């Protein structure tokens, strides 16, 4: 039984992958994605960061709906689409964006 080098990823590379890596190395280019390094996985964003990102998305959608409503002809403002756009534009999302979540575990 012979043992060689361990594959850089979860499985051995195919011949085409080895050839592409060799050509990239000769050309001085990076050899593609690096194999995953052992250790800690990356941290997930905090609740506050996720809340802020969600609020930013809501504000962006509200701005897009307001622009759509402004471009809507007057004859279409009483349609269900116009009423829905008006309802979205009338929402006060600044209160949602201003919320600061508790950090928890006594760090409040």
C-alpha positions as a Markdown table, in Angstrom:
| # | Residue | x | y | z |
|---|---|---|---|---|
| 1 | Unk | 0.0 | 0.0 | 0.0 |
| 2 | Unk | 1.5 | 3.3 | -1.1 |
| 3 | Unk | 0.6 | 6.6 | 0.4 |
| 4 | Unk | 1.0 | 9.9 | -1.4 |
| 5 | Unk | 0.2 | 13.4 | -0.5 |
| 6 | Unk | -3.2 | 14.1 | 0.8 |
| 7 | Unk | -5.5 | 16.0 | -1.6 |
| 8 | Unk | -5.8 | 19.7 | -0.9 |
| 9 | Unk | -9.6 | 19.6 | -0.8 |
| 10 | Unk | -12.2 | 17.1 | 0.4 |
| 11 | Unk | -11.5 | 14.9 | -2.6 |
| 12 | Unk | -8.7 | 14.2 | -5.1 |
| 13 | Unk | -8.5 | 16.5 | -8.1 |
| 14 | Unk | -9.3 | 15.2 | -11.6 |
| 15 | Unk | -6.6 | 15.3 | -14.3 |
| 16 | Unk | -8.2 | 18.4 | -15.8 |
| 17 | Unk | -8.1 | 20.2 | -12.5 |
| 18 | Unk | -4.5 | 19.3 | -11.9 |
| 19 | Unk | -3.6 | 20.5 | -15.4 |
| 20 | Unk | -5.4 | 23.8 | -15.0 |
| 21 | Unk | -3.7 | 24.3 | -11.7 |
| 22 | Unk | -0.3 | 23.6 | -13.2 |
| 23 | Unk | -0.9 | 26.0 | -16.2 |
| 24 | Unk | -2.1 | 28.7 | -13.7 |
| 25 | Unk | 1.1 | 28.2 | -11.7 |
| 26 | Unk | 3.2 | 28.5 | -14.8 |
| 27 | Unk | 1.4 | 31.7 | -15.9 |
| 28 | Unk | 1.8 | 33.2 | -12.4 |
| 29 | Unk | -1.9 | 33.3 | -11.7 |
| 30 | Unk | -3.5 | 32.3 | -8.5 |
| 31 | Unk | -4.3 | 28.6 | -8.5 |
| 32 | Unk | -8.0 | 29.0 | -7.8 |
| 33 | Unk | -9.9 | 28.8 | -4.6 |
| 34 | Unk | -7.8 | 27.9 | -1.6 |
| 35 | Unk | -8.8 | 24.7 | 0.3 |
| 36 | Unk | -10.7 | 25.5 | 3.5 |
| 37 | Unk | -8.4 | 26.0 | 6.5 |
| 38 | Unk | -9.1 | 24.1 | 9.7 |
| 39 | Unk | -10.1 | 26.2 | 12.7 |
| 40 | Unk | -13.0 | 28.4 | 13.7 |
| 41 | Unk | -15.8 | 29.0 | 11.2 |
| 42 | Unk | -16.4 | 32.7 | 10.5 |
| 43 | Unk | -18.7 | 34.5 | 12.9 |
| 44 | Unk | -22.3 | 35.2 | 11.9 |
| 45 | Unk | -23.3 | 38.9 | 11.9 |
| 46 | Unk | -24.8 | 40.1 | 15.1 |
| 47 | Unk | -28.5 | 40.5 | 15.6 |
| 48 | Unk | -28.1 | 44.3 | 15.4 |
| 49 | Unk | -26.2 | 44.1 | 12.2 |
| 50 | Unk | -28.9 | 41.8 | 10.7 |
| 51 | Unk | -31.6 | 44.2 | 12.0 |
| 52 | Unk | -29.8 | 47.2 | 10.4 |
| 53 | Unk | -29.4 | 45.4 | 7.1 |
| 54 | Unk | -33.1 | 44.4 | 7.0 |
| 55 | Unk | -34.1 | 48.0 | 7.9 |
| 56 | Unk | -31.8 | 49.3 | 5.1 |
| 57 | Unk | -33.5 | 46.9 | 2.6 |
| 58 | Unk | -36.9 | 48.0 | 3.7 |
| 59 | Unk | -36.0 | 51.7 | 3.3 |
| 60 | Unk | -34.6 | 51.0 | -0.2 |
| 61 | Unk | -37.7 | 49.2 | -1.3 |
| 62 | Unk | -39.8 | 52.0 | 0.2 |
| 63 | Unk | -37.8 | 54.6 | -1.8 |
| 64 | Unk | -38.2 | 52.5 | -5.0 |
| 65 | Unk | -42.0 | 52.2 | -4.4 |
| 66 | Unk | -42.2 | 56.0 | -3.8 |
| 67 | Unk | -40.4 | 56.7 | -7.1 |
| 68 | Unk | -42.7 | 54.2 | -8.9 |
| 69 | Unk | -45.7 | 56.0 | -7.3 |
| 70 | Unk | -44.4 | 59.4 | -8.5 |
| 71 | Unk | -44.0 | 58.0 | -12.0 |
| 72 | Unk | -47.5 | 56.5 | -12.0 |
| 73 | Unk | -50.1 | 58.3 | -14.1 |
| 74 | Unk | -52.9 | 59.9 | -12.2 |
| 75 | Unk | -55.4 | 57.6 | -13.8 |
| 76 | Unk | -53.7 | 54.6 | -12.3 |
| 77 | Unk | -53.4 | 55.9 | -8.7 |
| 78 | Unk | -56.8 | 54.5 | -7.7 |
| 79 | Unk | -56.0 | 51.0 | -8.9 |
| 80 | Unk | -55.0 | 48.3 | -6.4 |
| 81 | Unk | -51.4 | 48.7 | -7.5 |
| 82 | Unk | -51.5 | 52.4 | -6.9 |
| 83 | Unk | -53.1 | 52.0 | -3.5 |
| 84 | Unk | -50.5 | 49.4 | -2.5 |
| 85 | Unk | -47.6 | 51.7 | -3.5 |
| 86 | Unk | -49.2 | 54.5 | -1.5 |
| 87 | Unk | -49.5 | 52.3 | 1.5 |
| 88 | Unk | -45.8 | 51.4 | 1.3 |
| 89 | Unk | -44.8 | 55.0 | 0.8 |
| 90 | Unk | -46.9 | 56.1 | 3.8 |
| 91 | Unk | -45.2 | 53.6 | 6.2 |
| 92 | Unk | -43.0 | 55.2 | 8.9 |
| 93 | Unk | -39.9 | 53.0 | 8.7 |
| 94 | Unk | -37.6 | 55.5 | 10.5 |
| 95 | Unk | -38.9 | 54.1 | 13.9 |
| 96 | Unk | -37.9 | 50.6 | 12.8 |
| 97 | Unk | -34.4 | 51.8 | 11.7 |
| 98 | Unk | -33.9 | 53.6 | 15.0 |
| 99 | Unk | -34.4 | 50.5 | 17.2 |
| 100 | Unk | -31.4 | 49.3 | 19.0 |
| 101 | Unk | -31.7 | 45.7 | 20.2 |
| 102 | Unk | -30.4 | 44.6 | 23.6 |
| 103 | Unk | -26.9 | 43.0 | 23.5 |
| 104 | Unk | -27.8 | 40.5 | 26.1 |
| 105 | Unk | -25.9 | 38.7 | 28.9 |
| 106 | Unk | -25.6 | 41.9 | 31.0 |
| 107 | Unk | -24.0 | 44.0 | 28.2 |
| 108 | Unk | -27.1 | 46.1 | 27.7 |
